Amino acid sequence: MGTVSEHYELAIKLKRLSGGPSLNPIGDPDWSVVTLFYAALHVTSAYLVATGVALPSSHTSMMSAIRSHPDIDERFLKAYRSLQQFSWNVRYNPTYCLVANQKWQAFDRFRVVRTHTEKPVRLCMGLDELVSQLA
C-alpha cells in the first residue's frame, strides 16, 4: 500500500499539478481541486502509515480510519471531507462548477490537512526535505 515517503512524494506531484489558488497549469480550476483532494488523500495516507494505521482500500474506509484516529480532530475531518466533496462534485456532477472563492477554500483546507499531518511524518527518518516541499 506504499510507504510514508512514497505517499508524500505522490502528494507533492499532485499538489504541483493542482497549481495554486491563482495558478492552474492544467487549465481547469475545477479539476485542479480534484488533484488537490488526491494530494490531501496521499498526505493523509502518509500520516496514517507514519502513525501505524493500516491503509484503507476505499474512500469510505479512509473516512472511517480518519474518524477513528485518536489524534485527528474535527477541524481536520471537516477540511478533508470538504476537499473530498469538491472533488466528487467536479467528477460526477456535470452541472457543477466551482465559484471563485471555493478554489481558495480548497487550498486553505489542504493547508489544514497538511499542517495536521506534518509532525508525525517529520518524525519518520529522512522525510524533512519532502515535507518542506509540500508547503
N, C-alpha and C positions, 0 to 999 in steps of 0.2 A: 504493500500500500504506500510505500515511499517513506523516505527519511525526513527528518526535520529540514535539513538543508535542501533536499530535492523539492519539497513543497514551497520553501521560501524562495528558491530560485525561480520556480514557476510563477509565484506571486509577483515577483519583480518584473518578469516578462509581461505578464498580464496588466500590471499597473502601468507600465510604459506604453503598452498598446492602447490603454484607455485614454492616454493623454492626460491633460489636466483640466480643471474646470473651464478654461478658455481655449485650450489646445486640443484638437481632435484629429490625430493622424489617420484614423480610419474613415473620416469623412461623415460620420453619422453620430450625433450626440447621444441618441438613444442606445445604439449598440456599444458605445464606449462605456455606458453604465453597466451593460451586461458583462463586459470584460472586467470592470471594476468589482462586480459581485464575485466573479470567479477568482479574482485576486484575493478578496476577503475570505473566500472559501478555503483557499490554499494557505493563507496566513493562519486561519483557524485550525486547519489540519496540522500545520507545523506545531501550533500551540498544543493541540491535543496529544500529538506524539511526544512532544517535549515534557508533558506532564503525565505521561504513562497511560494515556487512554487509547484503547484500540480504535482505529479509524473506522467510522461508519461507512457503509457502502451505498447509501442513498441520501437524498436531501432530507427526507423525513427522519431517518435515523441520525443524521447530523444534527438536526434541531433537538432531538431527544438527548444526544450527547452534550450539546451546549446547555440545555436546560438543567441537566442533572449534574453538571460540573460544579463542584463546590466553590470555585474561585471566579466563576462568571456571574457578573451582576446584571441587573435589569437594563442598565444603560447599554451594555454590550449586546445583550439579546435584542433590544429594540433596534439598534443600529444594524446588526446582521440581518434581522428579519426585514427591515426596510429595504436594504440593498437587494435581498432576495425577491421581494415583491416588485421593485422596479424592474429587475431582470425578467421576472416571469411575465409581467405586463408587456414589456417590449417584445419578448419572444412569442407569446401566444395570443395576444390581443391585437388583431390587425388594425384597429382604430385608435390604439393608444399612441400618444405622443407626449414625451416629456415637456413640461413647461420649463421656462428658463431657470427658475430657482431650484428645480428638482435635481439638475446636474450638480449644482453647488452643494445641495443637501447630500447627494450621494457621496461626494468626495469628503464631506465632513463626517459622514457615517463611516466611511472607510477609515478615516483617521482614528475614530473611536475604537474600531476593531484592531487596527494596527497597534495603537498605543497600549491597549489592554494586553496584547499578546507578547510585547517586546521582552519583558523581564525574563520569563521562563525560557524563551528562545535564546536570548543572550547568554543564559547560563550553560547552554549546550556548547561544548568546546568548538572554537573556531568560527562561530557564526556572527561575531560582532560586525564584521565587514558587510556581510549580507544584510543584516538588519538595518544598517545605516543606509544602504542603497534603496530601501523601500520608503524612506522618509519623504 
